[in-house]
């Protein structure tokens, strides 16, 4: 059997027979033997993408990577573009060149992927110790896990008065004013934001509302954290 231009030394499988996983020597047979929900073409694209990511992470050219792996430049190009089903021996050489286990080339294929849908008006309310009935913080959806990188929230302020704390957090933040207008503090200065205005800031710099101009004020804020540094902070 030939897969992507490489010979399978084990020979062709009998027609209609169930492949023996112990004798698998190509991605094509791997998908069939493991009853994968992915087609061979999809599996090749995923593995090819992982090979390219790992090569680029090592700052290696395709030529250098192919030489170290003992395959031709043309074959590596086909693999990275999902146009070839490499044998397991080839995958082993690619993994060794990338200094990762072979399983790293398949990482993520069988993992559960979270999906969060928050219907209109159903955002999770966050209570702030310096807030009140005139302030509403709604979390618009959070993926599970410690490495959350995005935190979207809507803040609604309906009355003047009370304390407006400043916030600091890792990463960056994007704001978009949906209703009203306010002065928003950032790094010791205040900037007027009207309905429809947007603002992008570095989270490490102290920031937050400082003066309300036209009520009600409603704005969406999206915090983007470096991986592994997320934390929940109301208001932002």
MDAnalysis code that builds the backbone (N, CA, C; Angstrom):
import MDAnalysis as mda
import numpy as np

u = mda.Universe.empty(708, n_residues=236, atom_resindex=np.repeat(np.arange(236), 3), trajectory=True)
u.add_TopologyAttr("name", ["N", "CA", "C"] * 236)
u.add_TopologyAttr("resid", np.arange(1, 237))
u.add_TopologyAttr("resname", ["UNK", "UNK", "UNK", "UNK", "UNK", "UNK", "UNK", "UNK", "UNK", "UNK", "UNK", "UNK", "UNK", "UNK", "UNK", "UNK", "UNK", "UNK", "UNK", "UNK", "UNK", "UNK", "UNK", "UNK", "UNK", "UNK", "UNK", "UNK", "UNK", "UNK", "UNK", "UNK", "UNK", "UNK", "UNK", "UNK", "UNK", "UNK", "UNK", "UNK", "UNK", "UNK", "UNK", "UNK", "UNK", "UNK", "UNK", "UNK", "UNK", "UNK", "UNK", "UNK", "UNK", "UNK", "UNK", "UNK", "UNK", "UNK", "UNK", "UNK", "UNK", "UNK", "UNK", "UNK", "UNK", "UNK", "UNK", "UNK", "UNK", "UNK", "UNK", "UNK", "UNK", "UNK", "UNK", "UNK", "UNK", "UNK", "UNK", "UNK", "UNK", "UNK", "UNK", "UNK", "UNK", "UNK", "UNK", "UNK", "UNK", "UNK", "UNK", "UNK", "UNK", "UNK", "UNK", "UNK", "UNK", "UNK", "UNK", "UNK", "UNK", "UNK", "UNK", "UNK", "UNK", "UNK", "UNK", "UNK", "UNK", "UNK", "UNK", "UNK", "UNK", "UNK", "UNK", "UNK", "UNK", "UNK", "UNK", "UNK", "UNK", "UNK", "UNK", "UNK", "UNK", "UNK", "UNK", "UNK", "UNK", "UNK", "UNK", "UNK", "UNK", "UNK", "UNK", "UNK", "UNK", "UNK", "UNK", "UNK", "UNK", "UNK", "UNK", "UNK", "UNK", "UNK", "UNK", "UNK", "UNK", "UNK", "UNK", "UNK", "UNK", "UNK", "UNK", "UNK", "UNK", "UNK", "UNK", "UNK", "UNK", "UNK", "UNK", "UNK", "UNK", "UNK", "UNK", "UNK", "UNK", "UNK", "UNK", "UNK", "UNK", "UNK", "UNK", "UNK", "UNK", "UNK", "UNK", "UNK", "UNK", "UNK", "UNK", "UNK", "UNK", "UNK", "UNK", "UNK", "UNK", "UNK", "UNK", "UNK", "UNK", "UNK", "UNK", "UNK", "UNK", "UNK", "UNK", "UNK", "UNK", "UNK", "UNK", "UNK", "UNK", "UNK", "UNK", "UNK", "UNK", "UNK", "UNK", "UNK", "UNK", "UNK", "UNK", "UNK", "UNK", "UNK", "UNK", "UNK", "UNK", "UNK", "UNK", "UNK", "UNK", "UNK", "UNK", "UNK", "UNK", "UNK", "UNK", "UNK", "UNK", "UNK", "UNK", "UNK"])
u.atoms.positions = np.array([
    [0.852, -1.206, 0.000],
    [0.000, 0.000, 0.000],
    [0.875, 1.239, 0.000],
    [0.485, 2.263, -0.753],
    [1.238, 3.509, -0.803],
    [0.405, 4.610, -0.191],
    [0.966, 5.380, 0.776],
    [0.269, 6.494, 1.420],
    [1.112, 7.728, 1.265],
    [0.634, 8.673, 0.444],
    [1.328, 9.931, 0.291],
    [2.714, 9.781, -0.278],
    [2.945, 8.732, -1.109],
    [4.218, 8.583, -1.759],
    [5.205, 7.744, -0.986],
    [4.833, 7.185, 0.207],
    [5.727, 6.355, 0.981],
    [5.200, 4.933, 1.006],
    [6.098, 3.959, 0.891],
    [5.668, 2.570, 0.882],
    [5.387, 2.088, 2.282],
    [4.375, 1.255, 2.388],
    [4.055, 0.597, 3.648],
    [4.662, -0.790, 3.594],
    [5.735, -1.054, 4.364],
    [6.403, -2.343, 4.281],
    [5.549, -3.505, 4.733],
    [4.452, -3.249, 5.401],
    [3.595, -4.329, 5.870],
    [2.691, -4.840, 4.769],
    [2.572, -4.112, 3.630],
    [1.722, -4.569, 2.534],
    [0.310, -4.096, 2.692],
    [-0.548, -4.407, 1.691],
    [-1.936, -3.979, 1.692],
    [-2.760, -4.793, 2.668],
    [-3.768, -4.136, 3.273],
    [-4.711, -4.851, 4.134],
    [-5.708, -5.569, 3.257],
    [-6.212, -6.728, 3.738],
    [-7.229, -7.473, 2.988],
    [-8.456, -6.619, 2.825],
    [-9.087, -6.704, 1.665],
    [-10.298, -5.924, 1.399],
    [-11.373, -6.277, 2.408],
    [-11.958, -5.250, 3.027],
    [-13.057, -5.457, 3.965],
    [-12.618, -5.873, 5.342],
    [-11.308, -6.137, 5.546],
    [-10.840, -6.584, 6.847],
    [-10.651, -5.394, 7.773],
    [-10.804, -5.627, 9.086],
    [-10.564, -4.579, 10.061],
    [-9.080, -4.502, 10.339],
    [-8.445, -3.334, 10.153],
    [-7.010, -3.219, 10.345],
    [-6.611, -3.569, 11.773],
    [-5.462, -4.240, 11.924],
    [-4.910, -4.556, 13.229],
    [-4.088, -3.354, 13.676],
    [-4.503, -2.726, 14.788],
    [-3.837, -1.501, 15.213],
    [-2.373, -1.730, 15.507],
    [-1.978, -2.978, 15.815],
    [-0.579, -3.261, 16.094],
    [0.270, -3.208, 14.834],
    [-0.362, -3.278, 13.653],
    [0.377, -3.284, 12.406],
    [0.190, -1.975, 11.627],
    [-0.401, -0.980, 12.284],
    [-0.647, 0.292, 11.603],
    [0.675, 0.965, 11.258],
    [0.778, 1.471, 10.030],
    [1.995, 2.174, 9.644],
    [1.690, 3.412, 8.826],
    [0.479, 3.933, 8.907],
    [0.170, 5.177, 8.208],
    [-1.009, 5.858, 8.856],
    [-1.133, 7.163, 8.626],
    [-2.273, 7.906, 9.162],
    [-3.574, 7.396, 8.581],
    [-3.541, 6.946, 7.334],
    [-4.753, 6.460, 6.688],
    [-5.318, 5.270, 7.443],
    [-4.441, 4.286, 7.793],
    [-4.897, 3.124, 8.544],
    [-5.215, 3.506, 9.984],
    [-4.499, 4.497, 10.525],
    [-4.765, 4.917, 11.901],
    [-6.198, 5.397, 12.056],
    [-6.679, 6.203, 11.119],
    [-8.029, 6.734, 11.185],
    [-9.051, 5.617, 11.121],
    [-8.789, 4.610, 10.283],
    [-9.735, 3.503, 10.143],
    [-9.728, 2.602, 11.370],
    [-8.531, 2.260, 11.872],
    [-8.437, 1.315, 12.980],
    [-9.010, 1.879, 14.265],
    [-8.885, 3.183, 14.457],
    [-9.359, 3.802, 15.690],
    [-10.766, 4.351, 15.537],
    [-11.404, 4.070, 14.379],
    [-12.760, 4.555, 14.124],
    [-12.837, 6.051, 14.392],
    [-11.838, 6.787, 13.872],
    [-11.749, 8.225, 14.117],
    [-12.888, 8.960, 13.430],
    [-13.467, 9.969, 14.105],
    [-14.506, 10.782, 13.463],
    [-13.923, 11.667, 12.373],
    [-12.599, 11.797, 12.326],
    [-11.946, 12.587, 11.299],
    [-11.675, 11.738, 10.068],
    [-11.777, 12.332, 8.892],
    [-11.374, 11.638, 7.679],
    [-9.851, 11.651, 7.612],
    [-9.293, 10.815, 6.736],
    [-7.847, 10.794, 6.582],
    [-7.328, 12.165, 6.185],
    [-8.043, 12.849, 5.285],
    [-7.616, 14.174, 4.838],
    [-7.607, 15.167, 5.998],
    [-8.634, 15.108, 6.866],
    [-8.704, 16.011, 8.010],
    [-7.579, 15.713, 8.996],
    [-7.310, 14.423, 9.211],
    [-6.246, 14.020, 10.120],
    [-4.897, 14.498, 9.600],
    [-4.694, 14.388, 8.293],
    [-3.444, 14.852, 7.685],
    [-3.287, 16.364, 7.857],
    [-4.370, 17.098, 7.704],
    [-4.295, 18.550, 7.862],
    [-3.939, 18.932, 9.295],
    [-4.539, 18.240, 10.262],
    [-4.264, 18.547, 11.666],
    [-2.816, 18.235, 12.003],
    [-2.343, 17.053, 11.616],
    [-0.960, 16.666, 11.906],
    [0.011, 17.582, 11.172],
    [-0.301, 17.909, 9.932],
    [0.562, 18.806, 9.177],
    [0.690, 20.165, 9.838],
    [-0.415, 20.661, 10.352],
    [-0.406, 21.952, 11.035],
    [0.452, 21.887, 12.294],
    [0.360, 20.770, 13.028],
    [1.160, 20.611, 14.249],
    [2.644, 20.534, 13.908],
    [2.993, 19.829, 12.836],
    [4.398, 19.734, 12.420],
    [4.932, 21.124, 12.091],
    [4.150, 21.901, 11.350],
    [4.582, 23.250, 10.987],
    [4.754, 24.129, 12.225],
    [3.808, 24.053, 13.167],
    [3.898, 24.854, 14.390],
    [5.149, 24.490, 15.183],
    [5.424, 23.202, 15.298],
    [6.583, 22.751, 16.067],
    [7.883, 23.157, 15.386],
    [7.914, 23.078, 14.065],
    [9.122, 23.489, 13.325],
    [9.365, 24.983, 13.518],
    [8.322, 25.774, 13.367],
    [8.464, 27.216, 13.509],
    [8.838, 27.605, 14.933],
    [8.343, 26.832, 15.927],
    [8.683, 27.121, 17.321],
    [10.173, 26.939, 17.574],
    [10.825, 26.100, 16.771],
    [12.266, 25.865, 16.895],
    [13.058, 26.769, 15.952],
    [12.350, 27.670, 15.256],
    [12.994, 28.606, 14.329],
    [13.843, 27.887, 13.282],
    [13.292, 26.790, 12.759],
    [14.002, 26.014, 11.744],
    [13.355, 26.212, 10.382],
    [14.182, 26.312, 9.360],
    [13.655, 26.378, 8.007],
    [13.140, 25.001, 7.614],
    [12.301, 24.948, 6.581],
    [11.794, 23.660, 6.112],
    [12.947, 22.770, 5.641],
    [13.930, 23.380, 4.991],
    [15.057, 22.608, 4.483],
    [15.851, 21.970, 5.615],
    [16.153, 22.758, 6.657],
    [16.925, 22.237, 7.786],
    [16.144, 21.169, 8.534],
    [14.845, 21.404, 8.701],
    [14.011, 20.443, 9.432],
    [13.920, 19.127, 8.661],
    [13.734, 19.227, 7.338],
    [13.648, 18.020, 6.514],
    [14.954, 17.240, 6.554],
    [16.095, 17.938, 6.490],
    [17.393, 17.268, 6.546],
    [17.566, 16.514, 7.855],
    [17.233, 17.176, 8.970],
    [17.386, 16.530, 10.274],
    [16.463, 15.333, 10.423],
    [15.279, 15.410, 9.797],
    [14.312, 14.312, 9.900],
    [14.588, 13.201, 8.889],
    [15.485, 13.452, 7.963],
    [15.832, 12.426, 6.977],
    [14.780, 12.224, 5.906],
    [14.035, 13.296, 5.571],
    [13.047, 13.208, 4.503],
    [13.314, 14.334, 3.512],
    [12.715, 14.249, 2.361],
    [12.930, 15.280, 1.351],
    [12.159, 16.547, 1.700],
    [12.638, 17.668, 1.151],
    [11.955, 18.938, 1.360],
    [10.544, 18.886, 0.781],
    [10.401, 18.239, -0.373],
    [9.085, 18.117, -0.989],
    [8.116, 17.330, -0.130],
    [8.610, 16.261, 0.500],
    [7.737, 15.459, 1.367],
    [7.302, 16.263, 2.590],
    [8.240, 17.027, 3.193],
    [7.882, 17.840, 4.351],
    [6.840, 18.880, 3.960],
    [6.993, 19.484, 2.790],
    [6.020, 20.474, 2.324],
    [4.640, 19.849, 2.185],
    [4.573, 18.644, 1.620],
    [3.290, 17.957, 1.463],
    [2.674, 17.633, 2.822],
    [3.506, 17.200, 3.775],
    [2.996, 16.865, 5.110],
    [2.440, 18.105, 5.794],
    [3.184, 19.222, 5.763],
    [2.752, 20.430, 6.439],
    [1.478, 21.005, 5.827],
    [1.263, 20.747, 4.553],
    [0.060, 21.254, 3.885],
    [-1.066, 20.222, 3.865],
    [-0.885, 19.128, 4.616],
    [-1.936, 18.125, 4.716],
    [-2.184, 17.362, 3.440],
    [-1.174, 17.284, 2.569],
    [-1.334, 16.632, 1.275],
    [-0.716, 15.241, 1.234],
    [-0.190, 14.786, 2.369],
    [0.436, 13.462, 2.421],
    [0.146, 12.806, 3.755],
    [-0.062, 11.485, 3.729],
    [-0.279, 10.707, 4.958],
    [1.032, 10.020, 5.317],
    [1.826, 10.608, 6.195],
    [3.137, 10.028, 6.510],
    [3.026, 8.739, 7.293],
    [4.017, 7.877, 7.105],
    [4.074, 6.638, 7.884],
    [4.412, 6.965, 9.328],
    [4.187, 5.996, 10.213],
    [4.510, 6.225, 11.616],
    [6.008, 6.392, 11.821],
    [6.808, 5.715, 11.004],
    [8.255, 5.893, 11.121],
    [8.650, 7.318, 10.757],
    [7.978, 7.889, 9.764],
    [8.242, 9.277, 9.403],
    [7.778, 10.215, 10.511],
    [6.609, 9.939, 11.089],
    [6.127, 10.749, 12.208],
    [7.102, 10.705, 13.374],
    [7.678, 9.523, 13.616],
    [8.644, 9.385, 14.707],
    [9.873, 10.248, 14.450],
    [10.337, 10.284, 13.193],
    [11.503, 11.111, 12.864],
    [11.178, 12.594, 12.984],
    [9.963, 12.977, 12.545],
    [9.548, 14.375, 12.665],
    [9.466, 14.796, 14.132],
    [8.883, 13.934, 14.966],
    [8.753, 14.239, 16.386],
    [10.132, 14.355, 17.044],
    [11.046, 13.438, 16.673],
    [12.394, 13.482, 17.240],
    [13.105, 14.769, 16.850],
    [12.922, 15.212, 15.620],
    [13.542, 16.454, 15.164],
    [12.979, 17.649, 15.911],
    [11.677, 17.609, 16.199],
    [11.026, 18.697, 16.935],
    [11.238, 18.586, 18.438],
    [11.895, 17.494, 18.888],
    [12.167, 17.273, 20.317],
    [10.882, 17.134, 21.122],
    [9.898, 16.432, 20.566],
    [8.634, 16.194, 21.264],
    [8.252, 14.726, 21.078],
    [7.391, 14.177, 21.943],
    [6.900, 12.819, 21.725],
    [5.983, 12.773, 20.509],
    [5.861, 11.594, 19.913],
    [5.003, 11.446, 18.735],
    [3.578, 11.892, 19.043],
    [3.118, 11.625, 20.266],
    [1.746, 11.989, 20.629],
    [1.492, 13.490, 20.520],
    [2.550, 14.306, 20.598],
    [2.372, 15.753, 20.489],
    [1.861, 16.148, 19.116],
    [2.105, 15.309, 18.108],
    [1.627, 15.611, 16.760],
    [0.119, 15.446, 16.645],
    [-0.478, 14.732, 17.614],
    [-1.925, 14.493, 17.584],
    [-2.636, 15.256, 18.699],
    [-1.903, 16.063, 19.442],
    [-2.456, 16.715, 20.623],
    [-3.651, 17.583, 20.256],
    [-4.737, 17.434, 21.034],
    [-5.923, 18.247, 20.825],
    [-7.002, 17.579, 20.001],
    [-6.678, 16.465, 19.337],
    [-7.672, 15.838, 18.465],
    [-8.871, 15.311, 19.230],
    [-8.621, 14.720, 20.413],
    [-9.704, 14.085, 21.158],
    [-10.094, 14.866, 22.405],
    [-9.587, 16.097, 22.548],
    [-9.926, 16.875, 23.723],
    [-11.323, 17.473, 23.589],
    [-11.982, 17.642, 24.720],
    [-13.295, 18.297, 24.744],
    [-13.103, 19.797, 24.567],
    [-13.877, 20.404, 23.700],
    [-13.776, 21.838, 23.462],
    [-15.017, 22.520, 24.024],
    [-14.783, 23.472, 24.910],
    [-15.893, 24.183, 25.530],
    [-16.557, 25.125, 24.541],
    [-17.817, 25.302, 24.731],
    [-18.592, 26.285, 23.979],
    [-19.500, 26.994, 24.970],
    [-19.461, 28.320, 24.974],
    [-20.294, 29.093, 25.897],
    [-21.195, 30.014, 25.091],
    [-22.498, 29.871, 25.277],
    [-23.480, 30.773, 24.681],
    [-24.251, 31.427, 25.818],
    [-24.265, 32.743, 25.838],
    [-25.021, 33.485, 26.851],
    [-26.149, 34.212, 26.126],
    [-27.377, 33.843, 26.432],
    [-28.534, 34.459, 25.783],
    [-28.742, 35.887, 26.290],
    [-29.439, 36.671, 25.514],
    [-29.687, 38.072, 25.854],
    [-30.302, 38.192, 27.242],
    [-29.697, 39.023, 28.080],
    [-30.211, 39.263, 29.421],
    [-29.877, 38.199, 30.436],
    [-29.071, 37.177, 30.046],
    [-28.787, 36.071, 30.957],
    [-27.354, 36.046, 31.451],
    [-26.623, 37.139, 31.267],
    [-25.243, 37.167, 31.740],
    [-25.158, 36.975, 33.240],
    [-24.129, 36.244, 33.679],
    [-23.939, 35.989, 35.113],
    [-23.591, 37.288, 35.833],
    [-24.338, 37.622, 36.877],
    [-24.101, 38.860, 37.613],
    [-22.950, 38.680, 38.600],
    [-22.061, 39.671, 38.620],
    [-20.929, 39.668, 39.541],
    [-21.157, 40.775, 40.561],
    [-21.086, 40.423, 41.835],
    [-21.312, 41.401, 42.900],
    [-19.973, 41.963, 43.368],
    [-19.881, 43.279, 43.382],
    [-18.661, 43.964, 43.779],
    [-18.880, 44.587, 45.146],
    [-17.874, 44.454, 46.017],
    [-18.061, 44.948, 47.392],
    [-18.213, 46.461, 47.464],
    [-17.807, 47.171, 46.389],
    [-17.978, 48.626, 46.364],
    [-19.043, 49.041, 45.354],
    [-19.844, 48.089, 44.935],
    [-20.910, 48.386, 43.995],
    [-22.204, 48.690, 44.726],
    [-23.332, 48.603, 44.028],
    [-24.621, 48.873, 44.633],
    [-25.714, 48.566, 43.648],
    [-26.972, 48.834, 44.019],
    [-28.087, 48.525, 43.132],
    [-28.060, 49.340, 41.837],
    [-27.288, 50.443, 41.828],
    [-27.214, 51.280, 40.638],
    [-26.113, 50.836, 39.679],
    [-25.430, 49.737, 40.014],
    [-24.354, 49.233, 39.171],
    [-24.521, 47.743, 38.962],
    [-24.431, 47.344, 37.714],
    [-24.613, 45.938, 37.369],
    [-23.441, 45.473, 36.529],
    [-22.792, 44.400, 36.982],
    [-21.692, 43.799, 36.238],
    [-22.146, 42.424, 35.758],
    [-22.108, 42.191, 34.462],
    [-22.557, 40.922, 33.892],
    [-21.430, 40.255, 33.117],
    [-21.054, 39.057, 33.571],
    [-20.061, 38.248, 32.861],
    [-20.751, 37.608, 31.657],
    [-20.208, 37.794, 30.474],
    [-20.856, 37.309, 29.255],
    [-20.424, 35.905, 28.844],
    [-19.752, 35.201, 29.729],
    [-19.396, 33.829, 29.407],
    [-17.934, 33.556, 29.655],
    [-17.664, 32.436, 30.327],
    [-16.303, 32.083, 30.694],
    [-16.038, 30.630, 30.363],
    [-14.983, 30.372, 29.603],
    [-14.575, 28.998, 29.353],
    [-13.929, 28.437, 30.607],
    [-14.080, 27.126, 30.790],
    [-13.513, 26.486, 31.962],
    [-11.998, 26.393, 31.850],
    [-11.337, 26.179, 32.996],
    [-9.908, 25.932, 32.990],
    [-9.110, 27.119, 33.502],
    [-7.852, 26.813, 33.868],
    [-6.993, 27.836, 34.465],
    [-6.426, 28.793, 33.429],
    [-6.426, 28.402, 32.164],
    [-5.784, 29.216, 31.136],
    [-6.767, 30.061, 30.340],
    [-7.796, 30.561, 30.997],
    [-8.729, 31.448, 30.310],
    [-7.984, 32.697, 29.872],
    [-8.194, 33.134, 28.648],
    [-7.464, 34.291, 28.145],
    [-8.377, 35.464, 27.810],
    [-9.688, 35.251, 27.766],
    [-10.624, 36.333, 27.436],
    [-11.704, 36.417, 28.505],
    [-12.004, 37.633, 28.950],
    [-13.055, 37.856, 29.939],
    [-13.948, 38.998, 29.457],
    [-15.096, 38.679, 28.851],
    [-16.010, 39.723, 28.378],
    [-17.033, 40.080, 29.454],
    [-17.347, 41.352, 29.568],
    [-18.268, 41.802, 30.610],
    [-19.010, 43.057, 30.163],
    [-20.248, 43.190, 30.615],
    [-21.004, 44.428, 30.410],
    [-21.207, 45.101, 31.765],
    [-20.871, 46.372, 31.838],
    [-21.070, 47.172, 33.050],
    [-22.180, 48.179, 32.788],
    [-23.166, 48.235, 33.697],
    [-24.271, 49.188, 33.582],
    [-24.315, 50.052, 34.836],
    [-24.326, 51.379, 34.660],
    [-24.390, 52.324, 35.782],
    [-25.589, 53.236, 35.554],
    [-26.500, 53.254, 36.511],
    [-27.754, 53.997, 36.317],
    [-27.863, 55.257, 37.163],
    [-27.015, 55.409, 38.192],
    [-27.084, 56.588, 39.059],
    [-25.687, 57.099, 39.384],
    [-25.616, 58.414, 39.629],
    [-24.352, 59.006, 40.050],
    [-24.105, 58.733, 41.528],
    [-22.880, 58.994, 41.937],
    [-22.545, 58.817, 43.341],
    [-21.826, 57.507, 43.586],
    [-21.244, 57.408, 44.755],
    [-20.526, 56.203, 45.105],
    [-19.082, 56.249, 44.636],
    [-18.329, 55.270, 45.065],
    [-16.902, 55.208, 44.769],
    [-16.655, 54.475, 43.458],
    [-15.702, 54.965, 42.677],
    [-15.285, 54.286, 41.461],
    [-13.834, 53.840, 41.624],
    [-13.637, 52.589, 41.981],
    [-12.261, 52.114, 42.153],
    [-11.560, 51.995, 40.801],
    [-10.228, 52.095, 40.836],
    [-9.432, 51.852, 39.643],
    [-8.971, 50.390, 39.646],
    [-8.709, 49.857, 38.456],
    [-8.386, 48.451, 38.315],
    [-7.033, 48.285, 37.631],
    [-6.394, 47.182, 37.948],
    [-5.158, 46.776, 37.277],
    [-5.185, 45.264, 37.108],
    [-4.716, 44.794, 35.967],
    [-4.695, 43.357, 35.708],
    [-3.700, 43.079, 34.590],
    [-3.262, 41.832, 34.440],
    [-2.344, 41.503, 33.349],
    [-3.042, 41.633, 31.992],
    [-2.266, 41.764, 30.937],
    [-2.813, 41.758, 29.589],
    [-3.329, 43.112, 29.136],
    [-4.297, 43.080, 28.229],
    [-4.859, 44.299, 27.654],
    [-6.378, 44.269, 27.804],
    [-7.015, 45.431, 27.533],
    [-8.466, 45.510, 27.659],
    [-9.035, 46.385, 26.539],
    [-10.172, 45.967, 26.024],
    [-10.891, 46.703, 24.990],
    [-12.238, 47.122, 25.555],
    [-12.608, 48.398, 25.353],
    [-13.900, 48.901, 25.826],
    [-14.689, 49.481, 24.673],
    [-16.007, 49.296, 24.744],
    [-16.911, 49.871, 23.753],
    [-18.141, 50.389, 24.492],
    [-18.406, 51.701, 24.356],
    [-19.540, 52.315, 25.053],
    [-20.819, 52.056, 24.266],
    [-21.770, 51.392, 24.909],
    [-23.044, 51.060, 24.266],
    [-24.079, 52.167, 24.462],
    [-24.091, 52.768, 25.655],
    [-25.053, 53.838, 25.962],
    [-24.393, 54.853, 26.881],
    [-24.859, 56.128, 26.799],
    [-24.400, 57.165, 27.700],
    [-23.011, 57.668, 27.366],
    [-22.448, 58.419, 28.295],
    [-21.090, 58.938, 28.140],
    [-20.459, 59.087, 29.515],
    [-19.135, 59.018, 29.556],
    [-18.410, 59.092, 30.823],
    [-16.974, 59.473, 30.569],
    [-16.313, 59.931, 31.639],
    [-14.874, 60.107, 31.602],
    [-14.251, 58.836, 32.166],
    [-13.324, 58.282, 31.399],
    [-12.679, 57.030, 31.807],
    [-11.218, 57.321, 32.111],
    [-10.812, 56.964, 33.340],
    [-9.456, 57.234, 33.772],
    [-8.466, 56.193, 33.289],
    [-7.273, 56.674, 32.924],
    [-6.211, 55.758, 32.481],
    [-4.867, 56.445, 32.694],
    [-4.057, 55.882, 33.567],
    [-2.721, 56.411, 33.792],
    [-2.677, 57.843, 34.277],
    [-3.599, 58.238, 35.147],
    [-3.586, 59.576, 35.706],
    [-4.318, 60.617, 34.882],
    [-4.851, 60.251, 33.714],
    [-5.625, 61.170, 32.891],
    [-7.034, 60.615, 32.697],
    [-7.966, 61.503, 32.315],
    [-9.353, 61.092, 32.079],
    [-9.723, 61.411, 30.637],
    [-10.409, 60.464, 29.996],
    [-10.756, 60.596, 28.579],
    [-12.274, 60.477, 28.423],
    [-12.868, 61.421, 27.681],
    [-14.310, 61.397, 27.460],
    [-14.659, 60.329, 26.426],
    [-15.564, 59.432, 26.808],
    [-16.049, 58.390, 25.911],
    [-17.547, 58.547, 25.742],
    [-17.997, 58.691, 24.507],
    [-19.417, 58.813, 24.206],
    [-19.944, 57.519, 23.599],
    [-21.277, 57.441, 23.444],
    [-21.890, 56.253, 22.844],
    [-21.227, 55.926, 21.506],
    [-20.817, 54.681, 21.368],
    [-20.170, 54.230, 20.134],
    [-18.666, 54.312, 20.154],
    [-18.074, 55.025, 21.140],
    [-16.615, 55.142, 21.215],
    [-15.992, 53.839, 21.725],
    [-14.745, 53.626, 21.340],
    [-13.988, 52.470, 21.822],
    [-12.663, 52.941, 22.399],
    [-12.064, 52.069, 23.209],
    [-10.788, 52.397, 23.843],
    [-10.028, 51.093, 24.068],
    [-8.734, 51.098, 23.798],
    [-7.892, 49.936, 24.063],
    [-6.762, 50.366, 24.983],
    [-6.525, 49.588, 26.036],
    [-5.568, 49.990, 27.062],
    [-4.745, 48.791, 27.539],
    [-3.629, 49.092, 28.190],
    [-2.829, 48.075, 28.863],
    [-3.384, 47.883, 30.277],
    [-3.681, 46.630, 30.619],
    [-4.320, 46.367, 31.898],
    [-3.477, 46.693, 33.109],
    [-2.134, 46.694, 32.973],
    [-1.260, 46.966, 34.113],
    [-1.353, 48.418, 34.583],
    [-1.822, 49.317, 33.692],
    [-1.976, 50.737, 34.045],
    [-3.332, 50.931, 34.728],
    [-3.351, 51.623, 35.864],
    [-4.596, 51.825, 36.616],
    [-5.648, 52.494, 35.727],
    [-6.877, 51.937, 35.763],
    [-7.926, 52.433, 34.877],
    [-9.302, 52.182, 35.486],
    [-10.308, 52.914, 34.974],
    [-11.674, 52.735, 35.421],
    [-12.473, 54.028, 35.250],
    [-13.808, 53.959, 35.372],
    [-14.653, 55.157, 35.265],
    [-14.293, 56.153, 36.369],
    [-14.295, 57.446, 36.029],
    [-14.013, 58.465, 37.045],
    [-15.125, 59.497, 37.155],
    [-15.885, 59.700, 36.070],
    [-16.990, 60.671, 36.125],
    [-18.049, 60.304, 35.102],
    [-19.314, 60.331, 35.536],
    [-20.428, 60.019, 34.649],
    [-20.962, 61.310, 34.045],
    [-21.215, 61.324, 32.736],
    [-21.688, 62.521, 32.052],
    [-23.153, 62.369, 31.674],
    [-23.495, 61.309, 30.981],
    [-24.877, 61.064, 30.555],
    [-25.289, 59.652, 30.952],
    [-26.370, 59.566, 31.722],
    [-26.860, 58.272, 32.211],
    [-28.045, 57.795, 31.375],
    [-28.284, 56.473, 31.391],
    [-27.430, 55.442, 31.982],
    [-26.188, 55.189, 31.130],
    [-25.161, 54.715, 31.794],
    [-23.919, 54.352, 31.112],
    [-23.864, 52.829, 31.015],
    [-23.589, 52.368, 29.825],
    [-23.459, 50.919, 29.623],
    [-22.314, 50.688, 28.654],
    [-21.348, 49.893, 29.087],
    [-20.215, 49.610, 28.202],
    [-19.774, 48.156, 28.337],
    [-19.244, 47.648, 27.245],
    [-18.706, 46.299, 27.248],
    [-17.195, 46.386, 27.361],
    [-16.623, 45.535, 28.194],
    [-15.168, 45.478, 28.329],
    [-14.718, 44.046, 28.078],
    [-13.643, 43.899, 27.335],
    [-13.098, 42.581, 27.030],
    [-11.644, 42.564, 27.468],
    [-11.363, 41.835, 28.538],
    [-9.991, 41.685, 29.011],
    [-9.343, 40.498, 28.299],
    [-8.137, 40.697, 27.831],
    [-7.382, 39.630, 27.169],
    [-6.105, 39.415, 27.973],
    [-6.012, 38.254, 28.629],
    [-4.898, 37.966, 29.516],
    [-3.831, 37.134, 28.814],
    [-2.586, 37.258, 29.266],
    [-1.584, 36.271, 28.855],
    [-2.016, 34.908, 29.376],
    [-1.744, 33.844, 28.639],
    [-2.156, 32.510, 29.060],
    [-1.651, 32.203, 30.455],
    [-2.562, 31.690, 31.305],
    [-2.172, 31.279, 32.648],
    [-2.249, 32.377, 33.693],
    [-2.625, 33.611, 33.312],
    [-2.628, 34.713, 34.274],
    [-4.013, 35.315, 34.466],
    [-5.076, 34.585, 34.082],
    [-6.409, 35.163, 34.171],
    [-6.893, 35.265, 35.602],
    [-7.755, 36.233, 35.829],
    [-8.420, 36.370, 37.121],
    [-9.649, 37.240, 36.922],
    [-10.653, 37.038, 37.729],
    [-11.902, 37.772, 37.559],
    [-11.857, 39.082, 38.343],
    [-12.126, 40.195, 37.657],
    [-12.214, 41.485, 38.321],
    [-13.425, 42.207, 37.775],
    [-14.369, 42.540, 38.633],
    [-15.583, 43.196, 38.173],
    [-15.282, 44.626, 37.748],
    [-16.014, 45.096, 36.766],
    [-15.935, 46.491, 36.388],
    [-14.935, 46.784, 35.320],
    [-13.629, 46.664, 35.643],
    [-12.544, 46.881, 34.719],
    [-12.594, 48.191, 34.029],
])
